Amino acid sequence: MTEKTCCQHRTKERSEKEYRDLANRLSRIEGQVRGIRKMLDENAYCPDIMVQVAAVKSALDGFNCTLLEEHIRTCVADDLRSGDDDTITELIGTIRKITK
């Protein structure tokens, strides 16, 4: 049985590209949130702010989906190959939490 590299210690080593892509997504989301704050400060029209909030929610959902895809491809696949079926229970719990 191979040693768990992902979830045993609740850490995940990411490639340089994966880290950079995720960090860039978060930076864009942070910029969007700051933009919403600026709209609020400038007394922007409510529906205009709500549209921007929806865009941020969508961006966060995309970020989460990317993380989930990578988790399944690496951590879950590795655990299943090594015979650890507990990862399925964890994955189901995670999906339930993020889809509420």
C-alpha positions as CSV (number, residue, x, y, z in Angstrom):
1,M,0.0,0.0,0.0
2,T,1.3,3.4,-0.9
3,E,1.6,6.3,1.5
4,K,-1.1,8.9,1.3
5,T,0.4,12.2,0.1
6,C,-2.8,14.2,0.0
7,C,-5.3,13.8,2.7
8,Q,-3.6,11.9,5.5
9,H,-2.2,15.1,7.0
10,R,-4.8,17.4,5.5
11,T,-2.2,19.0,3.2
12,K,-1.8,18.9,-0.5
13,E,1.4,19.5,-2.5
14,R,0.4,21.4,-5.7
15,S,2.4,21.8,-8.9
16,E,3.7,25.3,-9.6
17,K,1.2,25.7,-12.4
18,E,-1.8,24.5,-10.3
19,Y,-0.8,26.8,-7.4
20,R,-0.3,29.8,-9.8
21,D,-3.7,29.2,-11.5
22,L,-5.6,28.9,-8.3
23,A,-3.8,31.9,-6.8
24,N,-4.6,34.0,-9.9
25,R,-8.3,33.0,-9.7
26,L,-8.4,34.1,-6.0
27,S,-6.7,37.4,-6.9
28,R,-9.4,38.1,-9.5
29,I,-12.1,37.2,-7.0
30,E,-10.5,39.5,-4.4
31,G,-10.5,42.3,-7.0
32,Q,-14.2,41.7,-7.7
33,V,-15.1,41.8,-4.0
34,R,-13.1,45.1,-3.6
35,G,-15.1,46.4,-6.6
36,I,-18.4,45.6,-4.9
37,R,-17.2,47.4,-1.8
38,K,-16.4,50.4,-4.0
39,M,-19.8,50.2,-5.5
40,L,-21.4,50.2,-2.1
41,D,-19.2,53.2,-1.0
42,E,-20.3,55.1,-4.1
43,N,-24.0,54.3,-3.5
44,A,-24.4,52.2,-6.6
45,Y,-27.8,51.0,-7.6
46,C,-28.8,47.8,-5.7
47,P,-29.4,45.6,-8.8
48,D,-26.0,46.6,-10.1
49,I,-24.3,45.5,-6.9
50,M,-26.3,42.2,-6.8
51,V,-25.2,41.4,-10.4
52,Q,-21.6,41.8,-9.2
53,V,-22.2,39.6,-6.2
54,A,-23.7,36.9,-8.4
55,A,-20.5,37.1,-10.5
56,V,-18.3,36.6,-7.4
57,K,-20.4,33.6,-6.3
58,S,-20.0,32.1,-9.8
59,A,-16.3,32.7,-9.7
60,L,-16.0,31.1,-6.3
61,D,-18.1,28.1,-7.5
62,G,-15.6,27.8,-10.4
63,F,-12.7,27.9,-8.1
64,N,-14.3,25.2,-5.9
65,C,-15.1,23.0,-9.0
66,T,-11.4,23.3,-10.1
67,L,-10.3,22.2,-6.6
68,L,-12.7,19.3,-6.6
69,E,-11.7,18.1,-10.0
70,E,-8.0,18.1,-9.0
71,H,-8.8,16.4,-5.7
72,I,-10.6,13.6,-7.5
73,R,-7.8,13.2,-10.1
74,T,-5.1,13.1,-7.5
75,C,-6.0,12.4,-3.9
76,V,-9.1,10.3,-4.4
77,A,-7.6,8.3,-7.3
78,D,-4.4,7.6,-5.4
79,D,-6.4,6.5,-2.3
80,L,-8.6,4.2,-4.3
81,R,-5.6,2.7,-6.1
82,S,-4.0,1.9,-2.7
83,G,-7.2,0.3,-1.5
84,D,-8.5,3.0,0.7
85,D,-12.2,3.1,0.1
86,D,-12.8,5.6,3.0
87,T,-11.9,8.3,0.6
88,I,-15.3,7.8,-1.1
89,T,-17.1,8.5,2.1
90,E,-15.0,11.7,2.6
91,L,-15.7,12.7,-1.0
92,I,-19.4,12.3,-0.7
93,G,-19.4,14.3,2.6
94,T,-17.4,17.1,0.8
95,I,-19.7,17.2,-2.1
96,R,-22.7,17.4,0.2
97,K,-21.2,20.3,2.1
98,I,-20.3,22.3,-1.0
99,T,-23.6,21.8,-2.8
100,K,-25.8,23.0,0.0
